[in-house]
Amino acid sequence: MADETPAVKHPNRDKPEAIRTRVVVAILLILSSVLVAVITIGGWAKLQGALPVNIFYIIVYVLLAFYVMRWNRGVLPVASALGVFLIIFATVSAGAWFARDKPGFTDPALPAALLGYLTVLLIPLQAVLIAFAMRGFQQNWHVEAGTREYFEATQKAEGNTA
């Protein structure tokens, strides 16, 4: 009898704009993770104290992309907040990479100017991620709509006969 419980439907997840938003947010999270990984690997020898933060962003953004693809809208505000922090970090650190692009400095694995451009590229990427994540949050992916049979089954399971 428990196997016959009707499934809950999520009507907002069937909308094309919700599907597109979910995919775009996941792609933006993966792109951000890859970009942070390239900057981290390319500047590994010269990053001062930022390695744990970069590794944190790589791991967390991949996890957030996984949960977004599973329709978990609760991670969208987290992605937006992390995006704001990454914008701040990128804004501060981009100038440092460009300052290293002068004679007398040892180059990291990738040229310092390239790392500076990649760091600057993170800023608009995070702004777009924030916009799409908040749009996804407004789409109410969590709304459930059950059938009459589902309502009756839950009422019966709770002991209500109303």
C-alpha positions as CSV (number, residue, x, y, z in Angstrom):
1,M,0.0,0.0,0.0
2,A,2.9,2.4,0.8
3,D,4.2,1.8,-2.8
4,E,1.0,3.1,-4.2
5,T,1.4,6.6,-2.8
6,P,1.0,9.1,-5.7
7,A,4.0,11.2,-6.5
8,V,4.3,14.9,-5.8
9,K,4.6,17.1,-8.9
10,H,6.7,20.2,-9.2
11,P,4.9,22.3,-11.8
12,N,7.5,25.1,-11.9
13,R,10.3,22.7,-12.8
14,D,8.5,21.8,-16.1
15,K,8.7,25.4,-17.4
16,P,11.3,26.0,-20.1
17,E,12.7,29.1,-18.4
18,A,13.3,27.2,-15.2
19,I,15.0,24.4,-17.1
20,R,17.2,26.9,-18.9
21,T,18.0,28.8,-15.7
22,R,19.0,25.6,-14.0
23,V,21.4,24.6,-16.8
24,V,22.9,28.1,-17.1
25,V,23.5,28.4,-13.4
26,A,25.2,24.9,-13.4
27,I,27.3,25.9,-16.4
28,L,28.3,29.2,-14.8
29,L,29.3,27.4,-11.6
30,I,31.4,24.9,-13.5
31,L,33.0,27.6,-15.6
32,S,33.8,29.6,-12.4
33,S,35.3,26.5,-10.8
34,V,37.5,25.8,-13.9
35,L,38.6,29.4,-14.1
36,V,39.6,29.5,-10.4
37,A,41.4,26.1,-10.9
38,V,43.4,27.5,-13.9
39,I,44.3,30.6,-11.9
40,T,45.3,28.5,-8.9
41,I,47.4,26.0,-10.8
42,G,48.9,28.8,-13.0
43,G,49.9,30.9,-10.0
44,W,50.5,28.1,-7.5
45,A,54.1,29.2,-6.6
46,K,53.1,32.8,-6.1
47,L,49.8,32.7,-4.4
48,Q,50.3,33.8,-0.8
49,G,47.8,32.4,1.6
50,A,45.0,32.1,-1.0
51,L,45.4,28.5,-1.8
52,P,42.9,27.2,0.8
53,V,40.4,29.8,-0.4
54,N,40.8,28.8,-4.1
55,I,40.6,25.1,-3.4
56,F,37.5,25.8,-1.3
57,Y,35.9,27.7,-4.2
58,I,36.7,24.9,-6.7
59,I,35.2,22.2,-4.5
60,V,32.2,24.1,-3.4
61,Y,31.3,25.4,-6.8
62,V,31.3,21.9,-8.2
63,L,29.1,20.7,-5.4
64,L,26.7,23.6,-5.9
65,A,26.5,22.8,-9.6
66,F,25.6,19.2,-8.7
67,Y,22.9,20.3,-6.3
68,V,21.5,22.8,-8.8
69,M,21.2,20.1,-11.4
70,R,19.1,18.1,-8.8
71,W,16.7,21.1,-8.5
72,N,17.9,22.2,-5.1
73,R,17.0,25.9,-5.0
74,G,18.4,26.3,-1.5
75,V,22.0,26.5,-2.9
76,L,21.2,29.4,-5.2
77,P,21.5,32.1,-2.5
78,V,24.7,30.4,-1.3
79,A,26.1,30.6,-4.8
80,S,25.2,34.3,-5.0
81,A,26.8,35.1,-1.7
82,L,30.0,33.2,-2.7
83,G,29.9,35.0,-6.0
84,V,29.9,38.4,-4.2
85,F,32.9,37.4,-2.2
86,L,34.7,36.1,-5.3
87,I,34.1,39.4,-7.0
88,I,35.8,41.2,-4.1
89,F,38.7,38.8,-4.1
90,A,39.2,39.0,-7.8
91,T,39.0,42.8,-7.8
92,V,41.7,43.0,-5.1
93,S,44.0,40.4,-6.6
94,A,43.8,41.3,-10.3
95,G,46.0,44.4,-9.7
96,A,48.6,42.3,-8.0
97,W,48.9,40.0,-11.0
98,F,49.3,42.9,-13.3
99,A,51.9,44.4,-11.0
100,R,54.0,41.2,-11.3
101,D,54.2,41.6,-15.1
102,K,57.4,43.7,-14.9
103,P,61.1,42.9,-15.2
104,G,62.6,41.5,-12.0
105,F,59.7,39.4,-10.9
106,T,59.8,35.6,-11.4
107,D,56.9,34.4,-13.5
108,P,54.6,31.7,-12.2
109,A,53.6,28.7,-14.3
110,L,51.4,31.0,-16.5
111,P,52.4,34.5,-17.4
112,A,51.3,37.1,-14.7
113,A,49.4,39.2,-17.3
114,L,47.4,36.2,-18.4
115,L,46.6,35.4,-14.7
116,G,45.5,39.0,-14.3
117,Y,43.2,38.8,-17.3
118,L,41.7,35.6,-16.1
119,T,41.2,37.1,-12.7
120,V,39.5,40.1,-14.2
121,L,37.3,37.7,-16.3
122,L,36.0,36.2,-13.0
123,I,34.3,39.5,-12.1
124,P,31.7,39.7,-14.9
125,L,31.3,35.9,-14.7
126,Q,30.3,36.1,-11.1
127,A,28.0,39.0,-11.7
128,V,26.2,36.9,-14.3
129,L,26.1,33.9,-11.9
130,I,24.6,36.1,-9.2
131,A,21.9,37.3,-11.6
132,F,20.9,33.9,-12.9
133,A,21.0,32.3,-9.4
134,M,18.6,34.9,-8.1
135,R,16.4,34.5,-11.1
136,G,16.3,30.7,-10.4
137,F,15.5,31.4,-6.8
138,Q,12.5,33.5,-7.9
139,Q,11.2,30.7,-10.0
140,N,10.0,28.7,-7.0
141,W,11.5,25.3,-7.9
142,H,10.3,24.0,-4.5
143,V,6.5,24.4,-5.1
144,E,4.7,21.1,-4.9
145,A,1.4,20.2,-6.3
146,G,-0.1,16.9,-5.4
147,T,-3.1,15.1,-6.8
148,R,-6.3,14.5,-4.8
149,E,-5.1,10.9,-4.2
150,Y,-1.8,12.3,-2.8
151,F,-3.7,14.6,-0.4
152,E,-5.9,11.9,0.8
153,A,-3.0,9.5,1.3
154,T,-1.0,12.1,3.4
155,Q,-4.1,12.9,5.4
156,K,-4.7,9.2,6.1
157,A,-1.1,8.7,7.0
158,E,-1.2,11.6,9.5
159,G,-4.4,10.3,11.0
160,N,-6.6,13.2,9.9
161,T,-9.9,12.3,8.4
162,A,-10.9,15.8,7.3
